[in-house]
């Protein structure tokens, strides 16, 4: 659907609503001499805080910004010295010694390390930013991101000198991993606000405590009932799998799912019984693991009520294996591996039958506890609201088409408690009741900009810090507390790939993202109640675009992937307008994942591009807190890129050889980072898997691969997820 034929389709800014009033209620600042003349400036500059004043000393006009206390002799260019339209300073005038051929407001975005490093880098076309949404009643930020900001807030507007020194600029990240200037081409039908309860630090703190308690109870149940540690990341994948079908009210804790027993959790726990099998590198490791398996299987059969036949088979095979180990000390690693595989085939079915009821009990108990915690949390949350929520009647579908806009909540946010902010070196630290969360200053500035673009109920940023604390706490709790845990749920494509997707295929939207790792300001995410204030369009499975070009890089959860493919095909089948989905999934063939098989056989598949292992990289899921040298890592598996398009989408964004060549080149690791890239090594795998083709469970995991993630028959959740899924 072209913009010319959309009729009532409005631009994103128009959809969100224009600022209330083109000028602020505050009058222009008094000049050091006489009353300032009337503003003779375009509306865009007035909305950004600029006004025309008169200098009595110099006897000529100058221009003053009431938001930043900055003064200029020349007419300001939108984006120059302007934290409202350019809070990160990306379009500010180049510093002395910089490229003098680029004028004020014309400097190209300093986008990434990839951009200028190697011969394969591409120059991206500058997209002129549209006028952003300004607060209706702008005020000074309630925090300072730098000591200079504090001075600028309290200073009075000085009379400019003929050669004024440059004003202190807002904090500018050294490297930018996003481009929020790209406007959306995703068109949807107008939708009513949602009934999600607005976030509150008190509730988020309680939710964090309950989820942490639930993780601990899962750990204890696995130990008490089966004598094993819970499979790594299995709780995180359980949250993903449950939320695909959950009809409950809590954004994180499942409470209304069918069936009660999670297939994902059941499958993963069963694979670690009687013991967890890991990748074996040396002969002694193989010998030790074989002995432990035989001993654990025999002990399990002796302590459970089993049939005489099962007891006889398991005990005979276990004792035979132990006798063989005592006799033969010259066996090779291959001999031990062959014996272990034989033992698993003989004892596995009997051991699984014994453990089935117990493991189902673990899954059922965790779900019941989650539902109870969700109920208690909602009651507490409702008591904090000023106005009790009322159910909004579902309005009939609106025929009007509009460009996509962030989710809106029906309920107003109550007064939020104070959240403290301070900066430690390059980190912004937010504290509420002793609970501190951190984010690097670059991403803090990004959240500020996303909030300014998307939030409509907080023009003075009075609720900003509280909402940022809730956002960071939510994702911190969802990830888990172990080292590198959960980062696979938040990985991202390299910046160069996003630039190629936008330039060659018109991609402006991410189907699976979060405010922390999104590249565009248009994205779907898992938590609409808090992410919506930072631009989220809601969960992808609830998002129904009519046209547009989309990137999808989901968390690798089997149930979520299947639901994603079903949603893709429904959308493509229903729309005759240009619609395109470019999907990134790990190319795992042993065993092949059902979602990949379905996409490869889809009638909407226009092309499939396979990126070889070790020849591409991904951006860390912990990019908002990790060190710069840990930002990228090499993928140890292939990635399948599938183009699902309807006929109109194929006509408009066809994967031609030229476009595919640029996308492939953009995927190559930057030469400037090649020496520092880390590759998550294949430390463990299930017995019987090929050593030459490891299947890591976490595409974005920066540590070694754990065995429990490799034995899930394709259910492992770790793709380089562009993010936490929008389930």
C-alpha positions as CSV (number, residue, x, y, z in Angstrom):
1,X,0.0,0.0,0.0
2,X,1.7,3.2,-1.1
3,X,1.3,6.3,1.0
4,X,-0.5,8.1,-1.9
5,X,-3.3,5.5,-1.9
6,X,-3.8,5.3,1.8
7,X,-6.4,8.0,2.0
8,X,-7.1,8.5,5.7
9,X,-3.7,7.1,6.8
10,X,-1.9,9.7,8.9
11,X,1.7,10.0,9.8
12,X,3.0,8.7,13.1
13,X,3.2,12.1,14.8
14,X,-0.4,12.9,13.7
15,X,-1.6,9.5,15.0
16,X,-0.1,10.1,18.4
17,X,-1.6,13.6,18.6
18,X,0.1,16.9,18.1
19,X,1.4,18.9,21.1
20,X,-1.2,20.9,22.9
21,X,-0.4,24.3,21.6
22,X,2.4,25.3,19.4
23,X,3.9,27.6,22.0
24,X,4.4,27.0,25.7
25,X,2.5,28.9,28.4
26,X,5.9,30.3,29.5
27,X,6.7,33.5,27.8
28,X,10.0,34.1,26.1
29,X,12.9,34.9,28.5
30,X,13.5,38.6,29.3
31,X,16.6,39.9,27.5
32,X,19.3,41.7,29.5
33,X,17.9,45.0,28.0
34,X,14.5,45.5,26.6
35,X,11.5,43.4,26.1
36,X,12.0,40.8,23.3
37,X,10.4,41.2,20.0
38,X,7.7,38.8,18.8
39,X,9.0,35.4,17.8
40,X,9.4,35.5,14.0
41,X,10.3,31.8,13.8
42,X,8.7,28.7,12.2
43,X,6.4,26.7,14.5
44,X,8.9,23.8,14.6
45,X,11.5,26.0,16.2
46,X,9.0,27.6,18.6
47,X,7.9,24.1,19.7
48,X,11.5,23.2,20.3
49,X,11.9,26.1,22.7
50,X,13.5,28.8,20.5
51,X,12.5,32.4,20.6
52,X,13.9,35.6,19.2
53,X,15.4,38.2,21.6
54,X,17.2,41.5,21.4
55,X,20.7,42.2,22.6
56,X,21.0,45.8,23.8
57,X,24.8,45.6,24.1
58,X,25.3,44.3,20.6
59,X,22.2,46.1,19.2
60,X,21.1,43.1,17.2
61,X,18.8,40.1,17.6
62,X,19.8,36.7,18.9
63,X,18.0,33.4,19.5
64,X,17.5,31.8,22.9
65,X,16.3,28.3,23.8
66,X,14.4,28.3,27.1
67,X,14.8,24.5,27.5
68,X,18.6,24.4,27.2
69,X,19.7,28.0,28.0
70,X,21.6,28.2,24.8
71,X,22.0,31.3,22.7
72,X,22.8,31.7,19.0
73,X,23.4,34.7,16.7
74,X,22.2,32.9,13.6
75,X,18.7,31.4,13.0
76,X,18.9,28.0,14.6
77,X,18.6,24.9,12.5
78,X,16.2,22.3,13.9
79,X,18.4,19.7,15.6
80,X,21.3,22.1,16.3
81,X,21.9,22.6,20.0
82,X,18.4,21.2,20.7
83,X,17.8,18.6,23.3
84,X,14.1,18.5,22.5
85,X,14.4,17.4,18.9
86,X,17.9,15.9,19.3
87,X,18.5,14.9,22.9
88,X,21.5,12.8,22.0
89,X,23.2,15.5,20.0
90,X,23.3,13.4,16.9
91,X,22.6,16.3,14.5
92,X,24.6,18.9,16.3
93,X,27.2,21.0,14.5
94,X,30.5,19.1,14.1
95,X,33.2,19.9,16.5
96,X,36.3,21.8,15.6
97,X,38.4,19.7,13.4
98,X,35.5,17.6,12.2
99,X,34.3,17.3,8.7
100,X,33.9,20.9,7.6
101,X,32.0,20.0,4.5
102,X,28.8,19.2,6.5
103,X,26.8,22.2,7.7
104,X,24.8,22.6,10.9
105,X,22.1,20.0,11.1
106,X,23.5,18.2,8.1
107,X,26.0,15.9,9.8
108,X,25.4,12.3,9.1
109,X,24.5,10.0,12.0
110,X,27.5,8.5,13.7
111,X,25.8,5.1,13.7
112,X,28.2,2.4,14.5
113,X,31.7,0.9,14.5
114,X,30.6,-1.2,11.5
115,X,29.8,1.9,9.4
116,X,33.3,3.1,8.7
117,X,35.5,0.1,9.4
118,X,35.9,-2.0,6.3
119,X,35.5,-2.1,2.6
120,X,32.2,-3.9,3.0
121,X,30.6,-1.0,4.9
122,X,27.9,1.0,3.2
123,X,27.0,4.7,3.5
124,X,23.4,5.0,4.5
125,X,21.2,7.8,3.1
126,X,20.4,10.5,5.6
127,X,16.8,10.5,6.7
128,X,15.7,14.0,7.7
129,X,14.1,13.8,11.1
130,X,10.5,14.9,11.3
131,X,9.4,17.2,14.1
132,X,9.2,15.2,17.2
133,X,6.4,15.5,19.8
134,X,7.2,18.2,22.2
135,X,5.9,18.3,25.8
136,X,2.9,20.5,26.1
137,X,4.2,22.2,29.1
138,X,8.0,21.7,28.9
139,X,10.0,21.9,32.1
140,X,13.6,21.4,33.2
141,X,14.6,17.7,33.5
142,X,14.3,16.5,37.1
143,X,17.8,15.0,36.8
144,X,21.2,15.9,35.4
145,X,23.1,13.5,33.1
146,X,26.2,15.6,33.5
147,X,27.6,18.3,35.9
148,X,27.3,20.8,33.0
149,X,23.6,20.1,32.8
150,X,23.0,21.2,36.3
151,X,24.9,24.4,35.7
152,X,22.9,25.0,32.6
153,X,19.6,24.5,34.4
154,X,20.2,27.2,37.0
155,X,22.0,29.7,34.8
156,X,20.3,32.8,33.5
157,X,20.4,33.5,29.8
158,X,23.6,35.5,29.2
159,X,24.0,38.1,26.6
160,X,25.8,36.4,23.8
161,X,29.2,37.5,22.6
162,X,30.1,37.8,18.9
163,X,32.0,34.5,19.2
164,X,30.1,32.5,21.9
165,X,31.8,29.4,23.3
166,X,29.9,26.2,22.4
167,X,27.3,25.3,25.1
168,X,27.7,22.1,27.0
169,X,26.0,19.4,24.9
170,X,23.9,16.6,26.4
171,X,25.6,13.3,27.0
172,X,26.4,11.8,23.7
173,X,27.1,8.0,23.5
174,X,30.4,7.1,21.8
175,X,28.7,4.6,19.6
176,X,25.0,4.5,18.7
177,X,23.2,1.2,18.3
178,X,19.9,2.6,17.1
179,X,18.3,5.0,14.6
180,X,15.1,6.5,16.0
181,X,14.7,8.9,13.0
182,X,13.4,6.2,10.8
183,X,9.6,6.7,10.3
184,X,7.3,3.7,10.2
185,X,5.7,2.3,7.1
186,X,3.6,-0.2,9.1
187,X,-0.1,0.5,8.7
188,X,-2.8,-0.9,11.1
189,X,-6.4,-0.3,11.8
190,X,-7.1,2.0,14.7
191,X,-7.5,0.1,18.0
192,X,-8.9,1.1,21.4
193,X,-6.7,1.5,24.5
194,X,-5.9,-1.6,26.5
195,X,-6.9,-2.4,30.1
196,X,-3.5,-3.2,31.4
197,X,-2.8,-1.8,34.9
198,X,-0.3,1.0,34.8
199,X,3.2,0.2,36.2
200,X,4.1,1.1,39.8
201,X,7.5,0.7,41.5
202,X,5.8,-0.9,44.6
203,X,4.2,-3.5,42.5
204,X,7.2,-4.1,40.4
205,X,9.3,-4.7,43.5
206,X,6.8,-7.2,44.8
207,X,6.6,-8.9,41.4
208,X,10.4,-9.2,41.4
209,X,10.4,-10.8,44.9
210,X,7.7,-13.3,43.9
211,X,9.3,-14.3,40.6
212,X,12.7,-14.8,42.5
213,X,10.9,-16.9,45.1
214,X,9.2,-19.0,42.3
215,X,12.6,-19.6,40.7
216,X,13.9,-20.8,44.0
217,X,10.9,-23.1,44.5
218,X,11.5,-24.6,41.1
219,X,15.1,-25.3,42.0
220,X,14.1,-26.9,45.3
221,X,11.4,-29.1,43.7
222,X,13.9,-30.4,41.1
223,X,16.4,-31.2,43.9
224,X,13.9,-32.8,46.3
225,X,12.0,-34.9,43.8
226,X,14.6,-35.8,41.2
227,X,17.9,-35.0,42.7
228,X,18.9,-32.7,39.8
229,X,19.5,-29.0,39.2
230,X,16.9,-27.4,37.0
231,X,18.0,-27.2,33.4
232,X,19.7,-24.0,32.6
233,X,17.3,-21.3,31.2
234,X,14.3,-23.7,31.5
235,X,12.4,-21.3,33.8
236,X,12.9,-18.5,31.3
237,X,11.7,-20.7,28.5
238,X,8.7,-21.8,30.7
239,X,7.8,-18.1,31.0
240,X,7.9,-17.7,27.2
241,X,6.0,-20.8,26.4
242,X,3.3,-20.1,29.1
243,X,2.8,-16.5,27.9
244,X,2.0,-17.7,24.4
245,X,-1.3,-19.2,25.7
246,X,-1.8,-17.3,28.9
247,X,-5.0,-15.4,29.3
248,X,-4.3,-14.0,32.7
249,X,-3.8,-10.4,33.8
250,X,-0.2,-10.4,35.0
251,X,2.4,-9.3,32.4
252,X,5.0,-11.8,33.6
253,X,3.5,-14.5,35.9
254,X,1.4,-17.1,34.0
255,X,-2.0,-17.6,35.6
256,X,-4.6,-18.8,33.1
257,X,-3.0,-21.5,30.8
258,X,-4.2,-24.7,29.2
259,X,-2.7,-27.3,29.7
260,X,-1.5,-26.8,33.2
261,X,1.6,-29.0,32.7
262,X,4.0,-27.1,30.5
263,X,5.3,-29.2,27.6
264,X,8.5,-27.1,27.5
265,X,9.4,-27.6,31.2
266,X,8.3,-31.2,31.3
267,X,10.5,-32.0,28.2
268,X,13.6,-30.3,29.6
269,X,13.4,-31.8,33.1
270,X,12.9,-35.3,31.7
271,X,16.0,-35.0,29.5
272,X,18.1,-34.5,32.6
273,X,16.9,-37.7,34.3
274,X,18.6,-39.6,35.8
275,X,21.6,-37.2,35.2
276,X,22.5,-34.3,32.9
277,X,24.6,-35.3,29.9
278,X,27.2,-32.9,28.8
279,X,29.5,-32.6,25.8
280,X,32.4,-34.9,26.2
281,X,35.9,-33.9,25.0
282,X,38.2,-36.4,26.7
283,X,38.2,-40.2,27.4
284,X,38.2,-39.8,31.2
285,X,35.1,-37.6,31.0
286,X,33.3,-40.2,29.0
287,X,34.3,-43.0,31.4
288,X,33.1,-40.9,34.4
289,X,29.8,-39.9,32.8
290,X,29.1,-43.6,31.9
291,X,29.6,-44.7,35.4
292,X,27.5,-41.9,36.9
293,X,24.6,-42.7,34.5
294,X,24.6,-46.4,35.4
295,X,24.8,-45.6,39.1
296,X,22.0,-43.0,39.0
297,X,19.7,-45.3,36.9
298,X,20.1,-48.2,39.3
299,X,19.6,-46.0,42.4
300,X,16.5,-44.5,40.9
301,X,14.9,-47.8,40.1
302,X,15.7,-49.2,43.6
303,X,14.0,-46.2,45.3
304,X,10.8,-46.1,43.2
305,X,7.8,-48.3,42.8
306,X,8.3,-49.9,39.4
307,X,7.3,-53.1,37.6
308,X,9.5,-56.2,38.1
309,X,10.3,-56.2,34.4
310,X,11.6,-52.6,34.5
311,X,13.6,-53.2,37.6
312,X,15.2,-56.3,36.1
313,X,16.2,-54.6,32.8
314,X,17.7,-51.5,34.4
315,X,19.6,-53.3,37.1
316,X,21.0,-55.9,34.8
317,X,22.2,-53.2,32.3
318,X,23.6,-51.0,35.0
319,X,25.5,-53.8,36.7
320,X,26.8,-55.1,33.4
321,X,28.1,-51.6,32.6
322,X,29.9,-51.3,36.0
323,X,31.5,-54.7,35.6
324,X,32.7,-53.7,32.1
325,X,34.2,-50.5,33.5
326,X,36.1,-52.4,36.2
327,X,37.5,-55.0,33.7
328,X,38.4,-52.8,30.7
329,X,40.9,-50.0,31.3
330,X,42.1,-49.7,27.7
331,X,38.8,-48.6,26.1
332,X,38.8,-45.5,23.9
333,X,36.5,-42.5,24.1
334,X,34.5,-43.9,21.3
335,X,34.0,-47.2,23.2
336,X,32.7,-45.3,26.2
337,X,30.4,-43.2,24.1
338,X,29.0,-46.3,22.3
339,X,28.4,-48.0,25.6
340,X,26.7,-44.9,27.1
341,X,24.3,-44.7,24.1
342,X,23.4,-48.3,24.4
343,X,22.7,-47.9,28.2
344,X,20.5,-44.9,27.4
345,X,18.5,-46.8,24.9
346,X,18.0,-49.8,27.2
347,X,17.3,-47.9,30.5
348,X,15.9,-44.6,29.2
349,X,12.2,-45.6,28.6
350,X,12.0,-47.4,32.0
351,X,13.5,-44.4,33.8
352,X,11.2,-42.0,32.0
353,X,8.1,-44.0,32.9
354,X,9.2,-43.9,36.6
355,X,9.8,-40.2,36.6
356,X,6.8,-39.1,34.6
357,X,4.3,-38.5,37.4
358,X,6.9,-36.8,39.6
359,X,8.0,-34.3,36.8
360,X,4.4,-33.5,36.0
361,X,3.9,-32.7,39.6
362,X,6.8,-30.3,39.5
363,X,5.3,-28.5,36.5
364,X,1.9,-28.4,37.9
365,X,3.1,-27.1,41.3
366,X,5.1,-24.2,39.7
367,X,2.1,-23.2,37.6
368,X,-0.2,-23.2,40.6
369,X,2.2,-21.1,42.7
370,X,2.5,-18.7,39.8
371,X,-1.3,-18.3,39.5
372,X,-1.6,-17.6,43.2
373,X,1.2,-15.0,43.1
374,X,-0.5,-13.4,40.2
375,X,-3.8,-13.2,42.0
376,X,-2.3,-11.6,45.1
377,X,-0.3,-9.2,43.1
378,X,-3.3,-7.9,41.1
379,X,-5.3,-7.3,44.3
380,X,-2.5,-5.2,45.7
381,X,-2.1,-3.3,42.5
382,X,-5.8,-2.5,42.3
383,X,-5.7,-1.1,45.8
384,X,-3.0,1.4,44.7
385,X,-5.0,2.9,41.8
386,X,-6.8,6.1,42.3
387,X,-9.8,5.1,40.1
388,X,-10.9,1.5,40.0
389,X,-10.7,0.1,36.5
390,X,-13.8,-0.5,34.5
391,X,-14.1,-2.9,31.7
392,X,-14.1,-1.2,28.4
393,X,-16.6,-2.6,25.9
394,X,-14.9,-3.8,22.8
395,X,-15.6,-1.3,20.1
396,X,-16.3,-2.5,16.6
397,X,-13.3,-2.6,14.2
398,X,-12.4,0.8,12.9
399,X,-12.3,1.1,9.2
400,X,-9.8,3.9,9.3
401,X,-6.2,2.9,8.6
402,X,-3.3,4.7,10.4
403,X,0.4,4.3,10.8
404,X,1.2,2.2,13.8
405,X,1.4,3.9,17.1
406,X,2.3,2.8,20.7
407,X,-0.1,1.0,22.9
408,X,-2.3,3.3,25.1
409,X,-3.6,2.4,28.5
410,X,-7.2,3.2,29.5
411,X,-6.3,3.7,33.2
412,X,-4.5,6.8,34.4
413,X,-1.3,6.4,36.4
414,X,-1.5,7.3,40.1
415,X,1.1,9.4,41.8
416,X,4.4,7.5,41.7
417,X,6.9,7.3,44.5
418,X,10.3,9.0,44.1
419,X,13.1,7.1,42.5
420,X,16.7,8.3,43.1
421,X,19.1,8.7,40.3
422,X,22.9,9.1,40.3
423,X,25.7,8.4,37.8
424,X,28.7,6.2,38.4
425,X,31.2,6.7,35.6
426,X,29.3,5.6,32.5
427,X,26.4,4.0,34.4
428,X,23.0,5.5,35.4
429,X,21.9,4.0,38.7
430,X,18.3,4.2,39.8
431,X,17.3,3.2,43.3
432,X,13.9,2.5,44.9
433,X,13.7,1.2,48.5
434,X,17.2,0.0,48.4
435,X,16.8,-1.9,45.1
436,X,19.1,-0.5,42.5
437,X,19.1,-1.1,38.8
438,X,21.7,0.1,36.3
439,X,21.8,1.1,32.7
440,X,24.7,2.7,30.8
441,X,24.3,6.4,30.1
442,X,23.9,5.8,26.3
443,X,20.9,3.6,26.8
444,X,19.6,5.9,29.5
445,X,19.6,8.7,26.9
446,X,17.9,6.4,24.4
447,X,15.1,5.6,26.9
448,X,14.7,9.4,27.5
449,X,14.3,9.9,23.7
450,X,11.9,7.0,23.3
451,X,9.8,8.3,26.2
452,X,9.7,11.8,24.6
453,X,8.5,10.4,21.3
454,X,5.9,8.0,22.8
455,X,4.6,9.1,26.1
456,X,1.6,11.4,26.1
457,X,0.6,11.6,29.8
458,X,3.8,12.9,31.3
459,X,4.9,16.2,29.6
460,X,7.1,17.2,32.5
461,X,8.9,13.8,32.8
462,X,7.7,13.6,36.4
463,X,7.0,9.9,36.1
464,X,10.0,9.1,33.8
465,X,12.5,7.8,36.5
466,X,9.8,5.6,38.1
467,X,8.9,4.1,34.8
468,X,12.5,3.5,33.8
469,X,13.1,1.8,37.2
470,X,10.1,-0.5,36.5
471,X,11.3,-1.2,33.0
472,X,14.8,-2.2,34.1
473,X,13.5,-4.2,37.0
474,X,11.1,-6.1,34.9
475,X,13.7,-7.2,32.4
476,X,16.3,-7.9,35.1
477,X,13.8,-10.3,36.8
478,X,12.8,-11.9,33.6
479,X,16.4,-12.7,32.7
480,X,17.3,-14.3,36.1
481,X,20.2,-13.7,38.4
482,X,22.9,-16.1,37.1
483,X,25.8,-15.0,35.0
484,X,24.8,-14.4,31.4
485,X,21.4,-15.9,32.1
486,X,18.6,-14.6,29.9
487,X,20.7,-12.5,27.7
488,X,19.7,-14.8,24.8
489,X,16.2,-13.4,25.1
490,X,17.4,-9.9,24.2
491,X,20.1,-10.3,21.5
492,X,20.0,-8.2,18.4
493,X,21.2,-8.0,14.9
494,X,24.3,-5.9,14.1
495,X,23.6,-2.2,13.2
496,X,24.9,-2.7,9.7
497,X,22.3,-5.4,9.1
498,X,19.5,-3.1,10.3
499,X,20.8,-0.4,8.0
500,X,20.8,-2.8,5.0
501,X,17.3,-4.0,5.8
502,X,16.0,-0.5,6.0
503,X,17.8,0.7,2.9
504,X,17.2,-2.3,0.6
505,X,13.9,-3.8,1.9
506,X,12.2,-0.9,3.5
507,X,12.2,-2.4,7.0
508,X,11.1,0.0,9.7
509,X,9.7,-2.3,12.4
510,X,10.9,-5.0,14.7
511,X,8.5,-7.8,15.6
512,X,10.4,-8.9,18.7
513,X,12.3,-6.2,20.6
514,X,12.4,-4.2,23.8
515,X,13.1,-0.5,24.6
516,X,16.6,-1.6,25.6
517,X,17.7,-3.2,22.4
518,X,15.4,-1.9,19.7
519,X,17.0,-0.3,16.6
520,X,13.9,1.4,15.3
521,X,11.4,3.3,17.5
522,X,8.7,1.1,16.1
523,X,8.7,-2.4,17.7
524,X,6.6,-5.1,19.4
525,X,7.6,-6.3,22.9
526,X,6.5,-8.6,25.6
527,X,5.3,-6.1,28.2
528,X,2.9,-3.5,26.8
529,X,2.0,-2.2,30.3
530,X,5.5,-0.6,30.8
531,X,7.1,-0.8,27.3
532,X,4.3,1.2,25.7
533,X,5.6,4.4,27.4
534,X,8.8,3.8,25.4
535,X,7.3,3.1,22.0
536,X,6.1,-0.6,22.1
537,X,3.2,-1.5,19.8
538,X,2.4,-4.4,22.1
539,X,2.9,-8.2,21.8
540,X,3.5,-9.3,18.3
541,X,0.9,-12.1,18.4
542,X,-1.7,-9.4,19.2
543,X,-0.4,-7.0,16.5
544,X,-2.1,-7.1,13.1
545,X,-0.5,-4.9,10.5
546,X,-2.2,-4.4,7.1
547,X,1.0,-3.4,5.3
548,X,4.6,-2.7,6.0
549,X,8.0,-4.3,6.0
550,X,9.1,-6.1,9.2
551,X,12.1,-7.8,10.7
552,X,11.5,-10.8,13.0
553,X,14.2,-12.3,15.2
554,X,12.3,-14.2,17.9
555,X,13.4,-16.0,21.0
556,X,13.8,-19.6,20.1
557,X,11.0,-21.2,22.0
558,X,9.2,-23.9,20.1
559,X,5.7,-22.9,21.0
560,X,6.3,-19.2,20.4
561,X,8.0,-20.0,17.0
562,X,5.0,-22.0,15.9
563,X,2.6,-19.3,17.0
564,X,4.7,-16.7,15.1
565,X,4.6,-18.7,11.8
566,X,0.8,-19.1,12.1
567,X,0.4,-15.4,12.7
568,X,2.6,-14.6,9.7
569,X,0.6,-16.7,7.4
570,X,-2.7,-15.4,8.6
571,X,-1.6,-11.8,8.1
572,X,-0.2,-12.5,4.7
573,X,-3.3,-14.3,3.6
574,X,-5.7,-11.6,4.7
575,X,-3.9,-8.5,3.3
576,X,-3.7,-7.5,-0.4
577,X,-1.4,-4.5,0.5
578,X,2.4,-4.8,0.5
579,X,3.4,-6.9,3.5
580,X,6.8,-8.4,4.1
581,X,8.4,-10.3,7.0
582,X,12.2,-11.0,7.0
583,X,12.7,-13.7,9.6
584,X,16.0,-14.6,11.3
585,X,16.2,-18.0,13.0
586,X,19.1,-20.4,13.8
587,X,19.6,-23.0,11.1
588,X,19.4,-26.1,13.4
589,X,18.9,-29.3,11.4
590,X,19.6,-32.0,14.0
591,X,16.8,-32.1,14.7
592,X,15.1,-29.5,12.5
593,X,12.7,-27.2,14.2
594,X,9.0,-27.4,13.3
595,X,8.8,-23.7,12.7
596,X,11.7,-23.7,10.3
597,X,10.2,-26.6,8.4
598,X,6.8,-24.8,8.1
599,X,8.4,-21.6,6.8
600,X,10.5,-23.5,4.3
601,X,7.3,-25.1,3.0
602,X,5.2,-21.9,3.1
603,X,3.6,-20.6,-0.1
604,X,4.6,-17.1,1.0
605,X,8.4,-18.0,1.1
606,X,10.1,-15.9,-1.6
607,X,13.7,-16.6,-0.8
608,X,15.9,-18.2,1.9
609,X,19.4,-17.0,2.6
610,X,21.7,-19.1,4.8
611,X,24.5,-17.3,6.7
612,X,27.3,-19.8,7.6
613,X,28.5,-20.3,11.1
614,X,31.4,-18.2,12.4
615,X,30.9,-15.8,9.5
616,X,28.5,-13.4,11.2
617,X,27.9,-11.9,14.6
618,X,25.2,-10.7,17.0
619,X,24.9,-7.9,19.5
620,X,24.8,-8.9,23.2
621,X,21.5,-9.1,25.0
622,X,23.0,-7.3,27.9
623,X,24.1,-4.4,25.7
624,X,22.6,-1.9,28.1
625,X,25.0,-2.9,30.9
626,X,27.9,-4.8,29.4
627,X,31.3,-3.5,28.5
628,X,31.9,-2.3,25.0
629,X,34.4,-5.1,24.3
630,X,31.6,-7.6,25.1
631,X,29.0,-6.0,22.9
632,X,29.5,-8.4,19.9
633,X,30.2,-12.1,19.7
634,X,30.6,-14.5,16.8
635,X,27.7,-16.9,16.0
636,X,28.8,-20.6,16.2
637,X,25.9,-21.8,14.1
638,X,24.3,-20.9,10.8
639,X,21.4,-18.5,10.5
640,X,18.5,-18.9,8.2
641,X,17.0,-15.7,6.8
642,X,13.6,-16.3,5.3
643,X,11.6,-13.8,3.2
644,X,7.9,-14.3,3.7
645,X,5.9,-11.9,1.5
646,X,2.5,-11.6,-0.1
647,X,2.4,-10.8,-3.8
648,X,2.3,-7.0,-3.3
649,X,5.1,-7.2,-0.8
650,X,7.2,-9.3,-3.1
651,X,6.6,-6.8,-5.9
652,X,7.7,-3.9,-3.7
653,X,10.5,-5.5,-1.7
654,X,11.6,-8.4,-3.8
655,X,14.8,-10.2,-2.5
656,X,16.8,-9.4,-5.7
657,X,20.4,-10.6,-6.1
658,X,21.7,-7.0,-5.6
659,X,19.7,-6.5,-2.4
660,X,20.7,-9.9,-1.0
661,X,24.4,-9.2,-1.8
662,X,24.3,-6.0,0.3
663,X,22.5,-7.8,3.1
664,X,25.1,-10.6,3.1
665,X,28.0,-8.1,3.1
666,X,26.4,-6.1,6.0
667,X,26.4,-9.4,8.0
668,X,30.1,-9.9,7.8
669,X,31.9,-9.0,11.1
670,X,33.5,-5.6,11.0
671,X,37.3,-5.7,10.6
672,X,37.8,-3.4,13.5
673,X,36.2,-5.9,15.9
674,X,37.4,-9.2,14.4
675,X,40.2,-9.6,16.9
676,X,38.0,-8.9,19.9
677,X,35.0,-10.9,19.0
678,X,34.2,-13.7,21.4
679,X,32.6,-16.9,20.2
680,X,30.5,-18.9,22.7
681,X,32.2,-22.2,22.6
682,X,30.3,-25.5,22.4
683,X,31.2,-26.7,25.9
684,X,28.5,-29.3,26.3
685,X,26.1,-31.3,24.2
686,X,24.0,-34.4,24.4
687,X,25.5,-37.7,23.8
688,X,25.2,-38.7,20.2
689,X,25.4,-35.1,18.8
690,X,28.1,-34.4,16.2
691,X,31.0,-32.6,17.7
692,X,31.5,-30.8,14.5
693,X,28.0,-29.3,14.5
694,X,27.2,-28.1,17.9
695,X,23.7,-26.7,18.6
696,X,24.0,-24.0,21.1
697,X,20.9,-23.3,23.2
698,X,21.5,-19.6,23.4
699,X,22.4,-17.8,20.3
700,X,23.1,-14.7,22.3
701,X,24.7,-16.4,25.2
702,X,28.2,-15.0,25.6
703,X,29.3,-18.0,27.8
704,X,29.6,-21.6,26.9
705,X,26.7,-23.7,25.8
706,X,25.1,-25.9,28.5
707,X,24.0,-29.4,27.9
708,X,20.4,-28.9,29.1
709,X,19.9,-26.4,26.3
710,X,21.1,-28.7,23.7
711,X,18.7,-31.6,24.4
712,X,15.4,-30.0,23.9
713,X,14.5,-31.2,20.4
714,X,14.4,-27.7,19.1
715,X,12.7,-26.2,22.1
716,X,15.7,-24.2,23.3
717,X,14.9,-20.6,23.6
718,X,18.1,-19.1,22.6
719,X,18.0,-17.4,19.2
720,X,19.8,-14.1,18.9
721,X,16.5,-12.9,19.8
722,X,15.8,-9.6,18.7
723,X,14.3,-9.7,21.9
724,X,12.1,-10.8,24.3
725,X,9.2,-12.2,22.6
726,X,5.9,-10.5,22.3
727,X,3.9,-13.3,23.6
